[in-house]
């Protein structure tokens, strides 16, 4: 194996140059401010966690975790998600807190992917968790907050797909009660949005025509509130019907929030983490083919850390939002203070005065004489290749 060159970095990680870093931080700060207004307070968890606790609880495939050993030989992982660490904290350090609790976060997470997959091994997430409330109101709150967070991040055109793991589990148990492998194969197709493969799997199972028709019918269960009525006639399974009722009550609350235009019910949706126990959702930006937000209910996760508590939440895929939002409105005015050696104290005092104002970025430069300071058609001044909103010359 050849030694990496000085400018090389590991596959799957990237550098964020100043422009991208500034946009990433603006997205982060806007979203966290939005979450704070909804009553969610920020939490920070460690980058390193024990494999036997958070690593196992995260439901991330073992081969997708970055592992290392500490000085005592214990296996650690770079956090593969933030939900499991927050569950650990709520079950331990916050065990005396009255439920429900609302928490927000922004952090980098790590997952190991094959080189040819072209996916990032380190990426950023900004998210929220609502712990201690099992109601449809709580699920609707996190979806409405996810919508508000996307808008705060600058994503204007998007759709939320809303599903429920219990509906599929109940339907599959009713129709494929003795076929665990068949259920797994169908879920894999739905997870990958492979509807052609789903139909092919059904045909290969040799099911009774009525059962095959029933299972194929779920592919058409995508739309608005009319899906609630359509789906109710497909199955008599108690779990499926209870799950559908919960989901439709969530949709009713979203109508009250005034955000149902952004939401469609999709009963083919299945969460990509095994700890999801109920409602799941994904949000897609109009100009991207992959989700920019995902979340759902995970009522059994805290039990693994010794505290019984229902929970629901979501994560914005902040790194992907960078691709959906190329530019954000300028938030800071970039200023330059030029000063001569004789007027250094005056120049630096002026810079300090300007920095006291909100949303300004002030640079200083000692020069022998002021350069030509002409504004361009957009009202900016260019000095040695750098662009400023204004330049103060004390020379």
C-alpha positions, 0 to 999 in steps of 0.5 A: 500500500502506497504512502498517501501524499501530503495533500491527500485525505481519506476517502469519504471525508472532505474539506470545507473551504471558507465559502462552504463553511460559512454557508454550513454555519449559517444553515446550522445557526438558523436551524438551531435558532428555529428549534430554540423558538419551539422550546428545544434546547441544545445538547452536545454529546461526545464524538467517541462512544463505547461500541457495546452501548451506543454502537449497538443501540444505534442500529447502524450495521457493524461494518459501517462503524469506525472502531478503535481501541482505547488504552484499556482495550475497550472498543470505541466507535466514532458516533454513527448517529446522534439519536442513540447518544441522546437516548443514553444521556436522557436515560442517565444524566437526565434521568431526574428530568420531568418528561417530556424533554425537547433537545436539539443538536448539530454535530458530525457523524461517521459511517464507513462506506465502500469507496465505490459508493461515492458517499461521505463517511463524515457528514453533519446533521442538525436535529431535534428529539422529543422524549416522553410523549407518545401522542400523535400531537408529538409526532406532528410537532416534530414533523412541523418543526422539521418543515420549519427547520428546512425553511429556516435553512433556505430550502423552499420547495420540498415534500415530506413523505409520511409512513408507519412501520406498524402498518407494514408489519401488521399487513405482512404478518397477516398475509405472510405470517410464516414467511419471515424471509419473504417479509424481509425481501419485500421490506428491502425493496421498499427501503430502496424504492425498488417497486419493480423488484417488489412486484417481481418478488411477489410474483416469485412467492407463488401467493394466492392471487387475492393475497398478491393483489392485496400486497401489490395494492400498497404501492398505490397508497401514496397521497393525501388524507384520502389514503386513510380511507383507502388503506382502511379497507385493505387489512383487518390486522389490529396492528395495521389498523391501529398504526393507520389510525395514529398516522391519520391523526398525525395528519389531522394535527399537521392540517391544524399547523397549516403545513399539510400541503408539504406532506403526503402519506406514503404507506410504502415507506419504511425507516432505514433504522431498525429502532423505529417503532412507529411513524417515520418520515423523509423530506425531499428537496425539489432539486435533489433525488435523495432525502434532506431530512428523515425521522420517526418514532423510536419508543424502545430505544431508551429502554436499552439504557435503562429508562422506559420512555417513548420518543420521536425526532428527526435529523436534517442532513445538513451536508446535503442541504448545502447542495440544495441551497447554493446561496443564502442571503448575505448576513454580514457586511464585510468591511476593511479598515486601512491605516498607516503606522502613524494612525495605527491606534486610531485605525484599530480603535475604529475597527473595534468600534465597527465590530460592536455592530451586528452582522459585520466582519471587519478586517484591518490592514497597515499600508503606506498609502491608500489604494484606489477605492472605487465601487463597482456596479453592485456597490462593492469595493475590490482591494487586492482581489478581495471584495468589501462593502466599505473601506475606511482609510485612515492613512 
